[in-house]
Amino acid sequence: MKRAWAIVLVAAVGVSMAWGGGCQRRTSGTVTIPDPGPARYAEALRLAEEAGRAMDAGKKDQAIELYGKSLELSREIAIVWHNLGMLVLERGDRMQAVEMLKNAADLDPDRPTALYNIGLVYADNAQPDKALEYFRKALSRDRLHLPSLRGAAKMGRRLMLADEELLEWTKTALLLEKEPEWRLYFEEEKLRIDGALQALGRTGRF
C-alpha cells in the first residue's frame, strides 16, 4: 500500500509580520536606534520563499542552503524548519530531521503536518510505538487529519492493539476515506478491533 510523504512546500509565502507600531530599541534617554529585527525577519521570509521555489524546481541542495540562511536570520518560521527537516530526511539523517520537525511543530501548534511526518520517520525506522505516539499527537490537533488516521491504523495493526480510541479513529476514517484500497483496510481494522474488544468483554459498536 503506497503512502506519500506529506511535504509542505512554500507555506511561508505571504506570512504576516505583526510587529506592532514603531518597533525600536532605545539605547539611551535621547538616542533611538531602529530595531533591525523586522528587516531580518522580512529577509528570512524572502529567503524561505526562494528556498520553496528551489524545492519545487527539484534544486534540493540550493533549497537547503537557502533555508539555512533563513534560519541564520530568524529561527521562528515553522515552514523553514519543516521543509529543511524533510530535505535532511531525504539525505538519510533521520534524527536531525526529527529535531527540525519538532521545532516546526512547536512553532505552529495548530497544524498536524510536522507531527505526522515525525510519525512517518519512526514508522520507516521500525519503531511503531513511537510512530503511533506522533500520529496520536497529530490527531490531537486535527482529529480529521486523514494521513494521520491512516498512519495510526497501520501502526495499530502492526502492534496488534485494540482499544476504543483506535476504533473511533477507524470509524472517523471511514467517514472521510475515498480510496477503495484504504476503505477496505479500515473496514478490516474495524472488524479486527471490534472483535478484540468483544473478546475482552468490552463493547465494540459499529
N, C-alpha and C positions, 0 to 999 in steps of 0.2 A: 504494500500500500504506500503510495507516494505521499510525501508531505514536504511542503516548500518552506524555506526559511522566510520568516516574516520580516524582511528587511525594509525599514522605512528609509526613504531616500532623502528628500530635501524639505523636511518639515520646518527648517529654520527660516525659510523664505517668509518675509512679512511679519516676523516676530516683533511684537510691540516693545518699545523701550520706555517704560513708565518710570522716569527718573524724577518726576516732580519738578517744581519750578526752581530755577536758579541754583542748580547743584554747584556748590563752590566749597573750597577748602580754605579756611581762614588761618593765616599764619601769624598774624599779629592783630593789634587793635585797629590798625589803619590800612594794612596791605591785604588784598584779597587776590588769591591766585586761582584761576579756573581749575576745577577738578577734571583731570584727564579721563576719569572713569567712563563717562558716556561715550567719548570718542573711541576709547579702547574697545568698549562693548560693541559699538557700531562696526568697527573694523573686524572684530571677531565674528560678527554675524555675516559680514560680507565674505570673509574667508570660508565660513561654513557653507554659504550658498555656492561659492565657486567649487568647493570640495564636492558638494552634492552633484553639480553638473559634471565634474570629472568622474564621479562614481557612476552616474548614468551612462557616460560615454565609455565605460569599461577601463578608465585610466586609474586603476586602483592605487598604484604607487603614488601618483600625483595627489589623489584624494587623501591618502594617509598623511602625506606631507602637509597638505593644506589644513586638515583637521588638527594636526599637531600645532601648527602656527596659530590656529584659532584658540586652542587651549592655552597657549602662552599668554594670550591677551585676556581671556575670560574662561573660568572653569565652571561657569554657571549655565551653560547652554546644553540642555539634555540631549538634543539630537546629535550634537558633536560626539558626546560620549557614546551614544548608542551606535551611530554609524561607524565610528572608529573601532568600537568593540567588535562589530560584525566583520569589519575588514581584517582585524587582527585574528579573529577566529578562523577566517579563511586561510590564514598563514599557518594555522595549527597551534597557536598559543591559547589554549582553552582558558587557563586560569586568569591570564591577563584580560582576556575578553570578558570573563565573568565579572571581574572587578570593575571594568569600564561600564558594563551593562547595569551593575548595581548602582553606580553613580548616576546613570541616566534615570533609573527607576526612582532614586531619591529626589532628583531634581524635578521629576514630572510625576507626582504621586497619584494622579488620576488615571493614567494610561497603563494598560496591562502589557503592552508590547515588549518592553525590556525584560520584565519578569518571565514572560512566555519564552523569550529567546534564551534566557538562562536555563529554563526548564529543558529546552531542546539540547543545550550543551551537555547537561547532565544525562539526559536520555541517550545521547550518542556516545557518552563515556561510560555506558553500562552502570549508571547509578540511578536506578528507577525511583528509589525512595527520595533522593534529593530532587529529581525531576518532578515528582508529584508534589513535593513541597512548594516548588516555584509555580507550577500550574495552579495550585490552590491559591497562592498569593495573588496571581494574576486574576483569578476568578473572584477574589475578594474585592477587586477594583471594578470588575465588569463581569457579572455573572452570566452575561450573554456572549462572552468572547468565544466564538466557535473554535478557533485554533486551540485555545486552552482546554476547552471541553474535550476536543479530540485527544489532546495530549494526556489529559487526566484519565480518559478511558483506556488508552494504550498502557499507561503505567499501572492502572488498577488491575488490568488483566495480567500484566507481567508479574505483579506482586501477589496475584491471586487474592486481592482484597474484595470485601463485600460489606458495605455499610450504607446507611441511609443517605449520607452525603453523596456517595458515588451514584446511588440510584436516582437521586434528584437531579444530579448533573446529567445523567443519561437521558432522563425524560425531558429535560430542558433542551438538550442537543437534538432530540428527535423533533422538537417543535421548530428548530432552526435549520437543520441539515437538509440540503437539496441533492447532494451527490449520492447516487444509489449505493455505491460501494460502502460509503460511510454510514448510510442509513441502515444497511444490513449489519454492519459492525455494532452500531448502537442497539439495534434490536436484539442481537445476540448477547450483548452485555446486560441489557435489561433483564433478559431471561436468566442469565447466569447469576446476577446479583440477587434478584428476587428469590430464586430458588435457594441460594445460600442463606438468605435471611430467614426464609421459612423453615429451613432445616435447623436453624438455631432457635426456632421458636419465636422469632420476631416477625412482625407483619410487613411483608412487602406488598405494595399496592401498585397496580398498573394504572 
